[in-house]
Amino acid sequence: MSTQEILILALTKMKSGICTAGFTAEPAPVTRLRWVRPTREFGVVLPEDMVDATGRLIQCGDVAALHLLAPRPEPPHVEDWVTDFIRQRPRWLRRLEGDKRAEFFARHLDAAPEEVLVEHTRSLCLAQPEQVAAFFFWDRYSGKYETRLRFTLPGETQCTRAMQPRGLTVTDLKWRALGRRWLAEGTETTLSLEHDALLERLGAESLYLTLGLSRQWQGKYWPLVHAIHVVPDYEAEIDLQNL
């Protein structure tokens, strides 16, 4: 495969790097459009890999040109594609905004999230939760920082861990930056926002999630919130030195 336009729907923190994923323009029966997760031939994707030649960090909601080389599916991560980040750097093309942003998320919800959350036959899906609660934890002394989201989905398919009191880890770089800013504005080291309070603080009309599975750890694939997409979008500045 050659250079492809990809709508970025995840830009996330990993222990030693980052992870990104998004939709190509290729139709897919269950996910509406085809997911890809750009990876390196060796090692992990680094933050600078998603910075284009102008110095712009490509983020969720951006459409970017990436040079995909070959599929490398490792079930359940069947969306993995080896990508050239060096010789042909990612190139920012445009951004999904305004009415188009609202319409896109509403029209591209995953028809079978259970394939990700229950069956583990693939590892990425786009969903709209019915209820959410957000949690931010920051130890100012050790620097330890964590964001989590509790949520329920419509219908019968649920993520059991997401419904537990602490919810799932959120690895979204922009959401993590937002939480750091919110905590820095006050004196508390924790912040909890239930559904209505969260949407009010965000100024949000609706909220969508990119959900995914971790790489295998302790013999399991753990569900994660890879991205939180807010309509209308919110502002937060990502500091690549403090993810």
CORBEL-V438542 format. One record per residue. N is the residue number from 1. SS is DSSP state (H for helix, E for strand, - for the rest). OMEGA is omega in radians with two decimals (* if undefined). Layout:
n,ss,omega
N,SS,OMEGA
N,SS,OMEGA
//
This chain:
n,ss,omega
1,-,-3.13
2,-,-3.14
3,E,-3.09
4,E,2.99
5,E,-3.09
6,E,2.99
7,E,-3.07
8,E,-3.12
9,E,3.03
10,E,2.97
11,E,-2.85
12,E,3.10
13,E,2.95
14,-,-3.09
15,-,-3.05
16,-,-3.12
17,-,3.10
18,E,3.04
19,E,3.08
20,E,3.13
21,E,3.12
22,E,-3.13
23,E,2.87
24,E,3.12
25,E,-3.10
26,E,3.13
27,E,3.07
28,E,-2.98
29,-,-3.04
30,-,-3.07
31,-,3.14
32,E,3.01
33,E,-3.03
34,E,3.06
35,E,2.90
36,E,3.05
37,E,3.13
38,E,3.12
39,E,3.02
40,-,3.04
41,-,3.10
42,-,3.10
43,-,-3.07
44,-,3.03
45,E,-3.12
46,-,-3.13
47,H,-3.10
48,H,3.09
49,H,-3.12
50,H,3.02
51,E,-3.08
52,-,-3.04
53,-,3.13
54,-,-3.10
55,-,-3.12
56,-,3.03
57,E,3.11
58,-,-3.00
59,-,3.07
60,-,-3.11
61,-,3.07
62,E,2.94
63,E,-3.07
64,E,3.03
65,E,3.10
66,E,-3.10
67,E,3.13
68,E,-3.06
69,E,-3.07
70,E,3.07
71,E,3.07
72,-,-3.09
73,-,3.04
74,E,-3.02
75,-,0.12
76,-,-3.10
77,E,-3.06
78,-,-3.09
79,-,-3.04
80,E,3.04
81,E,3.01
82,E,-3.00
83,E,3.08
84,E,3.11
85,-,-2.99
86,-,-3.07
87,-,3.09
88,-,-3.06
89,-,3.02
90,-,-3.10
91,E,3.12
92,E,-3.12
93,E,-3.09
94,E,-3.12
95,E,3.08
96,-,-3.01
97,-,2.98
98,H,-3.11
99,H,3.14
100,H,3.12
101,H,-3.13
102,H,-3.11
103,H,-3.09
104,H,-3.09
105,H,3.14
106,H,-3.06
107,H,-3.02
108,-,3.07
109,-,-3.11
110,-,-3.12
111,-,-3.10
112,-,-3.14
113,-,3.12
114,H,3.10
115,H,3.09
116,H,-2.94
117,H,-3.08
118,-,-3.03
119,-,3.14
120,-,3.07
121,-,2.99
122,-,-2.91
123,-,-3.13
124,E,3.03
125,E,3.09
126,E,-3.05
127,E,3.04
128,-,-3.11
129,E,3.06
130,E,3.13
131,E,3.10
132,E,2.96
133,E,-3.06
134,E,-3.13
135,E,3.11
136,E,-3.12
137,E,-3.11
138,E,3.04
139,-,-3.05
140,-,-3.10
141,-,-3.13
142,-,-3.08
143,-,-3.14
144,-,-3.06
145,E,-3.09
146,E,3.01
147,E,-3.12
148,E,-3.14
149,E,2.99
150,E,-3.12
151,E,2.98
152,E,3.13
153,E,3.05
154,-,3.09
155,-,-3.03
156,-,-3.11
157,-,3.10
158,-,2.99
159,-,-3.03
160,H,-3.13
161,H,-3.13
162,H,-3.10
163,H,3.10
164,-,-3.01
165,-,-3.09
166,-,3.12
167,-,-3.10
168,E,3.01
169,E,3.05
170,E,-3.11
171,-,-3.12
172,E,-3.08
173,H,-3.10
174,H,3.12
175,H,3.09
176,H,3.10
177,H,3.11
178,H,3.14
179,H,3.09
180,H,-3.14
181,H,3.14
182,H,-3.13
183,H,-3.14
184,H,-3.13
185,-,-3.12
186,-,-3.13
187,-,-3.11
188,-,3.10
189,-,3.07
190,E,3.11
191,E,3.11
192,E,-3.13
193,E,3.05
194,E,-2.92
195,H,-3.05
196,H,3.14
197,H,3.13
198,H,-3.13
199,H,3.11
200,H,-3.12
201,H,3.12
202,H,-2.99
203,-,-2.99
204,-,2.99
205,-,3.13
206,E,-3.03
207,E,-3.12
208,E,-3.08
209,E,2.83
210,E,-3.14
211,E,-3.13
212,E,3.11
213,E,3.08
214,-,2.89
215,-,-3.06
216,-,3.10
217,E,-3.07
218,-,3.08
219,-,-3.09
220,E,2.98
221,-,-3.00
222,-,3.10
223,E,-3.13
224,E,2.95
225,E,-3.10
226,E,-3.14
227,E,3.04
228,E,-3.08
229,E,-3.06
230,E,3.08
231,E,-0.12
232,-,-3.05
233,-,3.09
234,-,-3.13
235,-,3.02
236,-,-3.10
237,-,3.14
238,-,3.06
239,-,-3.07
240,-,3.09
241,-,-3.09
242,-,-3.07
243,-,*
//
